[in-house]
């Protein structure tokens, strides 16, 4: 299964580490991770969102990190998943994978 990772990026100085850890957990569980935190820094938000929606389209499901509700982008991704019927899962603090 290919899983897209969604969560707060803007305003979180540690987002790369947070997303990388989740990607490693997904890989260790035998799945493929799509990590939007690997997009180049400095891109316009709107451009990032278009790319992220395409990444979601390529995934089988999306996992939402504990802070996703604090992020305008992650909330848009959740709505996009809901509208397109993409399965979503929320990860709580301390949860594996």
N, CA, C and O atoms as CSV, one atom per row, in Angstrom:
chain,resi,resn,atom,element,x,y,z
A,1,UNK,N,N,0.842,-1.175,0.000
A,1,UNK,CA,C,0.000,0.000,0.000
A,1,UNK,C,C,0.890,1.242,0.000
A,1,UNK,O,O,1.920,1.282,0.673
A,2,UNK,N,N,0.482,2.239,-0.754
A,2,UNK,CA,C,1.186,3.518,-0.797
A,2,UNK,C,C,0.394,4.525,0.025
A,2,UNK,O,O,-0.799,4.724,-0.204
A,3,UNK,N,N,1.067,5.161,0.986
A,3,UNK,CA,C,0.393,6.027,1.952
A,3,UNK,C,C,0.981,7.435,1.907
A,3,UNK,O,O,2.189,7.626,2.047
A,4,UNK,N,N,0.114,8.400,1.711
A,4,UNK,CA,C,0.484,9.817,1.739
A,4,UNK,C,C,0.473,10.292,3.195
A,4,UNK,O,O,-0.416,9.921,3.961
A,5,UNK,N,N,1.451,11.106,3.575
A,5,UNK,CA,C,1.545,11.641,4.933
A,5,UNK,C,C,1.067,13.091,4.926
A,5,UNK,O,O,1.563,13.908,4.150
A,6,UNK,N,N,0.110,13.406,5.785
A,6,UNK,CA,C,-0.416,14.773,5.887
A,6,UNK,C,C,-0.245,15.281,7.314
A,6,UNK,O,O,-0.452,14.543,8.277
A,7,UNK,N,N,0.130,16.532,7.433
A,7,UNK,CA,C,0.293,17.151,8.740
A,7,UNK,C,C,0.775,18.576,8.589
A,7,UNK,O,O,0.927,19.080,7.476
A,8,UNK,N,N,1.010,19.216,9.705
A,8,UNK,CA,C,1.433,20.616,9.706
A,8,UNK,C,C,2.881,20.745,9.238
A,8,UNK,O,O,3.782,20.102,9.776
A,9,UNK,N,N,3.083,21.585,8.231
A,9,UNK,CA,C,4.426,21.902,7.747
A,9,UNK,C,C,4.730,23.372,8.031
A,9,UNK,O,O,5.711,23.687,8.706
A,10,UNK,N,N,3.895,24.265,7.519
A,10,UNK,CA,C,4.109,25.700,7.693
A,10,UNK,C,C,4.086,26.059,9.178
A,10,UNK,O,O,3.132,25.751,9.893
A,11,UNK,N,N,5.151,26.714,9.622
A,11,UNK,CA,C,5.231,27.143,11.014
A,11,UNK,C,C,5.802,26.110,11.968
A,11,UNK,O,O,5.928,26.376,13.163
A,12,UNK,N,N,6.149,24.936,11.460
A,12,UNK,CA,C,6.743,23.894,12.309
A,12,UNK,C,C,8.208,23.721,11.908
A,12,UNK,O,O,8.488,23.121,10.870
A,13,UNK,N,N,9.146,24.232,12.705
A,13,UNK,CA,C,10.556,24.143,12.330
A,13,UNK,C,C,11.087,22.710,12.283
A,13,UNK,O,O,12.136,22.463,11.688
A,14,UNK,N,N,10.380,21.771,12.897
A,14,UNK,CA,C,10.829,20.374,12.927
A,14,UNK,C,C,10.028,19.469,11.997
A,14,UNK,O,O,10.034,18.249,12.162
A,15,UNK,N,N,9.342,20.058,11.024
A,15,UNK,CA,C,8.459,19.243,10.186
A,15,UNK,C,C,9.199,18.167,9.404
A,15,UNK,O,O,8.666,17.072,9.225
A,16,UNK,N,N,10.412,18.447,8.932
A,16,UNK,CA,C,11.121,17.443,8.127
A,16,UNK,C,C,11.408,16.183,8.938
A,16,UNK,O,O,11.229,15.070,8.442
A,17,UNK,N,N,11.848,16.353,10.174
A,17,UNK,CA,C,12.130,15.211,11.044
A,17,UNK,C,C,10.843,14.459,11.356
A,17,UNK,O,O,10.815,13.229,11.304
A,18,UNK,N,N,9.785,15.184,11.678
A,18,UNK,CA,C,8.485,14.580,12.013
A,18,UNK,C,C,7.969,13.731,10.845
A,18,UNK,O,O,7.531,12.599,11.048
A,19,UNK,N,N,8.019,14.270,9.635
A,19,UNK,CA,C,7.530,13.538,8.468
A,19,UNK,C,C,8.452,12.371,8.122
A,19,UNK,O,O,7.977,11.307,7.726
A,20,UNK,N,N,9.758,12.560,8.265
A,20,UNK,CA,C,10.703,11.480,7.985
A,20,UNK,C,C,10.490,10.310,8.936
A,20,UNK,O,O,10.526,9.155,8.511
A,21,UNK,N,N,10.272,10.588,10.203
A,21,UNK,CA,C,10.020,9.508,11.178
A,21,UNK,C,C,8.763,8.731,10.810
A,21,UNK,O,O,8.746,7.502,10.882
A,22,UNK,N,N,7.713,9.445,10.414
A,22,UNK,CA,C,6.471,8.765,10.032
A,22,UNK,C,C,6.688,7.953,8.765
A,22,UNK,O,O,6.175,6.841,8.651
A,23,UNK,N,N,7.443,8.492,7.809
A,23,UNK,CA,C,7.735,7.759,6.574
A,23,UNK,C,C,8.506,6.480,6.881
A,23,UNK,O,O,8.241,5.436,6.286
A,24,UNK,N,N,9.455,6.559,7.803
A,24,UNK,CA,C,10.215,5.368,8.189
A,24,UNK,C,C,9.305,4.330,8.831
A,24,UNK,O,O,9.446,3.136,8.567
A,25,UNK,N,N,8.375,4.770,9.671
A,25,UNK,CA,C,7.423,3.849,10.289
A,25,UNK,C,C,6.550,3.161,9.257
A,25,UNK,O,O,6.277,1.966,9.365
A,26,UNK,N,N,6.115,3.906,8.265
A,26,UNK,CA,C,5.301,3.336,7.188
A,26,UNK,C,C,6.107,2.299,6.416
A,26,UNK,O,O,5.610,1.212,6.121
A,27,UNK,N,N,7.348,2.636,6.090
A,27,UNK,CA,C,8.218,1.702,5.357
A,27,UNK,C,C,8.500,0.457,6.193
A,27,UNK,O,O,8.494,-0.656,5.667
A,28,UNK,N,N,8.744,0.634,7.486
A,28,UNK,CA,C,9.010,-0.509,8.364
A,28,UNK,C,C,7.803,-1.427,8.488
A,28,UNK,O,O,7.950,-2.610,8.795
A,29,UNK,N,N,6.616,-0.889,8.253
A,29,UNK,CA,C,5.392,-1.696,8.281
A,29,UNK,C,C,5.133,-2.371,6.932
A,29,UNK,O,O,4.115,-3.041,6.756
A,30,UNK,N,N,6.053,-2.193,5.984
A,30,UNK,CA,C,5.944,-2.865,4.691
A,30,UNK,C,C,5.200,-2.090,3.620
A,30,UNK,O,O,4.794,-2.666,2.611
A,31,UNK,N,N,5.016,-0.796,3.823
A,31,UNK,CA,C,4.294,0.035,2.859
A,31,UNK,C,C,5.239,1.055,2.231
A,31,UNK,O,O,6.395,1.178,2.635
A,32,UNK,N,N,4.734,1.784,1.239
A,32,UNK,CA,C,5.475,2.874,0.611
A,32,UNK,C,C,4.912,4.189,1.137
A,32,UNK,O,O,3.700,4.343,1.287
A,33,UNK,N,N,5.800,5.127,1.414
A,33,UNK,CA,C,5.387,6.433,1.936
A,33,UNK,C,C,5.573,7.508,0.875
A,33,UNK,O,O,6.580,7.533,0.167
A,34,UNK,N,N,4.588,8.396,0.777
A,34,UNK,CA,C,4.720,9.608,-0.029
A,34,UNK,C,C,4.825,10.761,0.960
A,34,UNK,O,O,3.892,11.041,1.713
A,35,UNK,N,N,5.975,11.422,0.944
A,35,UNK,CA,C,6.314,12.420,1.951
A,35,UNK,C,C,6.354,13.820,1.330
A,35,UNK,O,O,7.313,14.144,0.630
A,36,UNK,N,N,5.342,14.655,1.565
A,36,UNK,CA,C,5.341,15.994,0.981
A,36,UNK,C,C,6.397,16.925,1.576
A,36,UNK,O,O,6.663,17.988,1.015
A,37,UNK,N,N,6.993,16.548,2.686
A,37,UNK,CA,C,8.028,17.383,3.298
A,37,UNK,C,C,9.308,17.390,2.471
A,37,UNK,O,O,10.244,18.127,2.781
A,38,UNK,N,N,9.354,16.577,1.423
A,38,UNK,CA,C,10.530,16.557,0.551
A,38,UNK,C,C,10.423,17.568,-0.586
A,38,UNK,O,O,11.362,17.706,-1.370
A,39,UNK,N,N,9.300,18.279,-0.692
A,39,UNK,CA,C,9.176,19.315,-1.718
A,39,UNK,C,C,10.184,20.425,-1.440
A,39,UNK,O,O,10.506,20.686,-0.280
A,40,UNK,N,N,10.685,21.082,-2.482
A,40,UNK,CA,C,11.674,22.143,-2.278
A,40,UNK,C,C,11.131,23.293,-1.428
A,40,UNK,O,O,9.988,23.718,-1.596
A,41,UNK,N,N,11.951,23.778,-0.532
A,41,UNK,CA,C,11.574,24.926,0.303
A,41,UNK,C,C,11.419,26.165,-0.571
A,41,UNK,O,O,12.099,26.314,-1.587
A,42,UNK,N,N,10.527,27.039,-0.165
A,42,UNK,CA,C,10.369,28.306,-0.859
A,42,UNK,C,C,9.363,28.307,-1.995
A,42,UNK,O,O,9.132,29.343,-2.619
A,43,UNK,N,N,8.759,27.151,-2.269
A,43,UNK,CA,C,7.735,27.114,-3.318
A,43,UNK,C,C,6.480,27.814,-2.811
A,43,UNK,O,O,6.193,27.771,-1.615
A,44,UNK,N,N,5.728,28.457,-3.703
A,44,UNK,CA,C,4.464,29.060,-3.266
A,44,UNK,C,C,3.516,27.998,-2.709
A,44,UNK,O,O,3.475,26.869,-3.199
A,45,UNK,N,N,2.755,28.374,-1.678
A,45,UNK,CA,C,1.835,27.450,-1.023
A,45,UNK,C,C,0.887,26.811,-2.026
A,45,UNK,O,O,0.658,25.602,-1.983
A,46,UNK,N,N,0.333,27.617,-2.929
A,46,UNK,CA,C,-0.628,27.103,-3.904
A,46,UNK,C,C,0.000,26.047,-4.806
A,46,UNK,O,O,-0.646,25.051,-5.133
A,47,UNK,N,N,1.237,26.249,-5.206
A,47,UNK,CA,C,1.935,25.266,-6.037
A,47,UNK,C,C,2.154,23.973,-5.256
A,47,UNK,O,O,1.979,22.879,-5.792
A,48,UNK,N,N,2.534,24.106,-3.997
A,48,UNK,CA,C,2.718,22.916,-3.154
A,48,UNK,C,C,1.417,22.135,-3.032
A,48,UNK,O,O,1.423,20.906,-3.098
A,49,UNK,N,N,0.313,22.831,-2.857
A,49,UNK,CA,C,-0.965,22.139,-2.697
A,49,UNK,C,C,-1.354,21.387,-3.967
A,49,UNK,O,O,-1.877,20.276,-3.889
A,50,UNK,N,N,-1.105,21.979,-5.133
A,50,UNK,CA,C,-1.412,21.264,-6.383
A,50,UNK,C,C,-0.594,19.977,-6.470
A,50,UNK,O,O,-1.108,18.932,-6.870
A,51,UNK,N,N,0.672,20.061,-6.097
A,51,UNK,CA,C,1.532,18.875,-6.111
A,51,UNK,C,C,1.046,17.866,-5.072
A,51,UNK,O,O,1.005,16.666,-5.342
A,52,UNK,N,N,0.682,18.346,-3.897
A,52,UNK,CA,C,0.214,17.442,-2.838
A,52,UNK,C,C,-1.068,16.729,-3.241
A,52,UNK,O,O,-1.232,15.548,-2.934
A,53,UNK,N,N,-1.977,17.414,-3.918
A,53,UNK,CA,C,-3.202,16.755,-4.383
A,53,UNK,C,C,-2.860,15.652,-5.382
A,53,UNK,O,O,-3.483,14.591,-5.368
A,54,UNK,N,N,-1.876,15.896,-6.248
A,54,UNK,CA,C,-1.439,14.855,-7.188
A,54,UNK,C,C,-0.808,13.682,-6.436
A,54,UNK,O,O,-1.004,12.526,-6.811
A,55,UNK,N,N,-0.052,13.977,-5.379
A,55,UNK,CA,C,0.534,12.915,-4.559
A,55,UNK,C,C,-0.566,12.085,-3.901
A,55,UNK,O,O,-0.472,10.858,-3.846
A,56,UNK,N,N,-1.605,12.751,-3.402
A,56,UNK,CA,C,-2.731,12.036,-2.797
A,56,UNK,C,C,-3.388,11.135,-3.834
A,56,UNK,O,O,-3.737,9.994,-3.534
A,57,UNK,N,N,-3.557,11.644,-5.054
A,57,UNK,CA,C,-4.150,10.834,-6.125
A,57,UNK,C,C,-3.340,9.565,-6.375
A,57,UNK,O,O,-3.906,8.521,-6.698
A,58,UNK,N,N,-2.018,9.651,-6.227
A,58,UNK,CA,C,-1.140,8.506,-6.479
A,58,UNK,C,C,-1.111,7.520,-5.314
A,58,UNK,O,O,-0.619,6.401,-5.465
A,59,UNK,N,N,-1.630,7.920,-4.162
A,59,UNK,CA,C,-1.601,7.070,-2.963
A,59,UNK,C,C,-2.859,6.213,-2.867
A,59,UNK,O,O,-3.897,6.524,-3.451
A,60,UNK,N,N,-2.730,5.128,-2.113
A,60,UNK,CA,C,-3.887,4.275,-1.814
A,60,UNK,C,C,-4.682,4.812,-0.631
A,60,UNK,O,O,-5.883,4.568,-0.518
A,61,UNK,N,N,-4.006,5.545,0.248
A,61,UNK,CA,C,-4.633,6.091,1.455
A,61,UNK,C,C,-3.778,7.254,1.942
A,61,UNK,O,O,-2.653,7.449,1.483
A,62,UNK,N,N,-4.327,8.021,2.876
A,62,UNK,CA,C,-3.587,9.123,3.492
A,62,UNK,C,C,-3.650,8.973,5.002
A,62,UNK,O,O,-4.689,8.634,5.568
A,63,UNK,N,N,-2.515,9.233,5.643
A,63,UNK,CA,C,-2.453,9.204,7.099
A,63,UNK,C,C,-2.260,10.643,7.579
A,63,UNK,O,O,-1.436,11.381,7.040
A,64,UNK,N,N,-3.024,11.027,8.589
A,64,UNK,CA,C,-2.991,12.388,9.104
A,64,UNK,C,C,-2.338,12.391,10.479
A,64,UNK,O,O,-2.786,11.705,11.397
A,65,UNK,N,N,-1.260,13.183,10.605
A,65,UNK,CA,C,-0.504,13.290,11.847
A,65,UNK,C,C,-1.326,14.030,12.904
A,65,UNK,O,O,-2.298,14.705,12.566
A,66,UNK,N,N,-0.947,13.909,14.175
A,66,UNK,CA,C,-1.748,14.495,15.258
A,66,UNK,C,C,-2.037,15.993,15.107
A,66,UNK,O,O,-3.070,16.470,15.578
A,67,UNK,N,N,-1.141,16.737,14.460
A,67,UNK,CA,C,-1.304,18.192,14.359
A,67,UNK,C,C,-2.015,18.648,13.084
A,67,UNK,O,O,-2.024,19.842,12.785
A,68,UNK,N,N,-2.601,17.738,12.340
A,68,UNK,CA,C,-3.127,18.095,11.023
A,68,UNK,C,C,-4.211,19.163,11.077
A,68,UNK,O,O,-4.329,19.956,10.143
A,69,UNK,N,N,-4.998,19.208,12.133
A,69,UNK,CA,C,-6.090,20.189,12.212
A,69,UNK,C,C,-5.571,21.616,12.399
A,69,UNK,O,O,-6.318,22.577,12.218
A,70,UNK,N,N,-4.286,21.754,12.761
A,70,UNK,CA,C,-3.667,23.070,12.927
A,70,UNK,C,C,-3.154,23.626,11.604
A,70,UNK,O,O,-2.649,24.748,11.561
A,71,UNK,N,N,-3.276,22.863,10.533
A,71,UNK,CA,C,-2.693,23.219,9.247
A,71,UNK,C,C,-3.770,23.466,8.194
A,71,UNK,O,O,-4.605,22.601,7.931
A,72,UNK,N,N,-3.742,24.643,7.602
A,72,UNK,CA,C,-4.682,24.954,6.523
A,72,UNK,C,C,-4.502,23.978,5.364
A,72,UNK,O,O,-5.483,23.526,4.774
A,73,UNK,N,N,-3.257,23.653,5.038
A,73,UNK,CA,C,-2.992,22.726,3.945
A,73,UNK,C,C,-3.483,21.317,4.237
A,73,UNK,O,O,-4.097,20.683,3.379
A,74,UNK,N,N,-3.221,20.826,5.433
A,74,UNK,CA,C,-3.666,19.473,5.785
A,74,UNK,C,C,-5.187,19.394,5.858
A,74,UNK,O,O,-5.773,18.368,5.514
A,75,UNK,N,N,-5.822,20.466,6.302
A,75,UNK,CA,C,-7.295,20.475,6.305
A,75,UNK,C,C,-7.830,20.426,4.875
A,75,UNK,O,O,-8.825,19.754,4.606
A,76,UNK,N,N,-7.170,21.138,3.958
A,76,UNK,CA,C,-7.557,21.080,2.546
A,76,UNK,C,C,-7.332,19.670,1.998
A,76,UNK,O,O,-8.143,19.169,1.220
A,77,UNK,N,N,-6.238,19.037,2.401
A,77,UNK,CA,C,-5.965,17.663,1.961
A,77,UNK,C,C,-7.025,16.699,2.482
A,77,UNK,O,O,-7.438,15.786,1.766
A,78,UNK,N,N,-7.464,16.892,3.713
A,78,UNK,CA,C,-8.514,16.030,4.274
A,78,UNK,C,C,-9.812,16.196,3.495
A,78,UNK,O,O,-10.482,15.212,3.179
A,79,UNK,N,N,-10.163,17.424,3.191
A,79,UNK,CA,C,-11.363,17.674,2.388
A,79,UNK,C,C,-11.225,17.034,1.015
A,79,UNK,O,O,-12.168,16.423,0.512
A,80,UNK,N,N,-10.048,17.175,0.407
A,80,UNK,CA,C,-9.802,16.576,-0.906
A,80,UNK,C,C,-9.969,15.055,-0.837
A,80,UNK,O,O,-10.598,14.458,-1.711
A,81,UNK,N,N,-9.416,14.440,0.185
A,81,UNK,CA,C,-9.566,12.987,0.363
A,81,UNK,C,C,-11.037,12.611,0.528
A,81,UNK,O,O,-11.506,11.648,-0.078
A,82,UNK,N,N,-11.752,13.361,1.336
A,82,UNK,CA,C,-13.170,13.069,1.564
A,82,UNK,C,C,-13.971,13.184,0.269
A,82,UNK,O,O,-14.815,12.335,-0.015
A,83,UNK,N,N,-13.712,14.224,-0.514
A,83,UNK,CA,C,-14.451,14.455,-1.760
A,83,UNK,C,C,-14.134,13.381,-2.800
A,83,UNK,O,O,-15.017,12.956,-3.546
A,84,UNK,N,N,-12.876,12.943,-2.850
A,84,UNK,CA,C,-12.473,11.962,-3.863
A,84,UNK,C,C,-12.609,10.519,-3.393
A,84,UNK,O,O,-12.379,9.593,-4.170
A,85,UNK,N,N,-12.977,10.319,-2.136
A,85,UNK,CA,C,-13.162,8.964,-1.621
A,85,UNK,C,C,-11.886,8.250,-1.224
A,85,UNK,O,O,-11.866,7.025,-1.101
A,86,UNK,N,N,-10.822,9.011,-1.022
A,86,UNK,CA,C,-9.543,8.417,-0.608
A,86,UNK,C,C,-9.643,8.004,0.862
A,86,UNK,O,O,-10.034,8.824,1.693
A,87,UNK,N,N,-9.303,6.763,1.207
A,87,UNK,CA,C,-9.317,6.355,2.616
A,87,UNK,C,C,-8.321,7.181,3.440
A,87,UNK,O,O,-7.210,7.458,2.988
A,88,UNK,N,N,-8.727,7.564,4.632
A,88,UNK,CA,C,-7.861,8.342,5.517
A,88,UNK,C,C,-7.807,7.697,6.893
A,88,UNK,O,O,-8.740,7.021,7.326
A,89,UNK,N,N,-6.689,7.926,7.562
A,89,UNK,CA,C,-6.470,7.425,8.912
A,89,UNK,C,C,-5.832,8.541,9.720
A,89,UNK,O,O,-4.955,9.246,9.219
A,90,UNK,N,N,-6.255,8.706,10.950
A,90,UNK,CA,C,-5.637,9.685,11.839
A,90,UNK,C,C,-4.717,8.963,12.807
A,90,UNK,O,O,-5.072,7.930,13.374
A,91,UNK,N,N,-3.533,9.524,12.983
A,91,UNK,CA,C,-2.544,8.974,13.906
A,91,UNK,C,C,-2.551,9.841,15.162
A,91,UNK,O,O,-2.460,11.066,15.074
A,92,UNK,N,N,-2.657,9.217,16.311
A,92,UNK,CA,C,-2.592,9.944,17.570
A,92,UNK,C,C,-1.154,10.070,18.036
A,92,UNK,O,O,-0.271,9.374,17.535
A,93,UNK,N,N,-0.920,10.942,18.980
A,93,UNK,CA,C,0.432,11.088,19.531
A,93,UNK,C,C,0.858,9.768,20.150
A,93,UNK,O,O,0.126,9.179,20.945
A,94,UNK,N,N,2.050,9.307,19.778
A,94,UNK,CA,C,2.581,8.068,20.320
A,94,UNK,C,C,2.172,6.821,19.559
A,94,UNK,O,O,2.671,5.734,19.852
A,95,UNK,N,N,1.271,6.952,18.582
A,95,UNK,CA,C,0.865,5.784,17.791
A,95,UNK,C,C,1.998,5.347,16.873
A,95,UNK,O,O,2.802,6.161,16.419
A,96,UNK,N,N,2.044,4.061,16.614
A,96,UNK,CA,C,3.025,3.514,15.681
A,96,UNK,C,C,2.532,3.696,14.251
A,96,UNK,O,O,1.342,3.895,14.006
A,97,UNK,N,N,3.474,3.623,13.314
A,97,UNK,CA,C,3.261,3.806,11.885
A,97,UNK,C,C,2.620,5.115,11.630
A,97,UNK,O,O,2.356,5.459,10.478
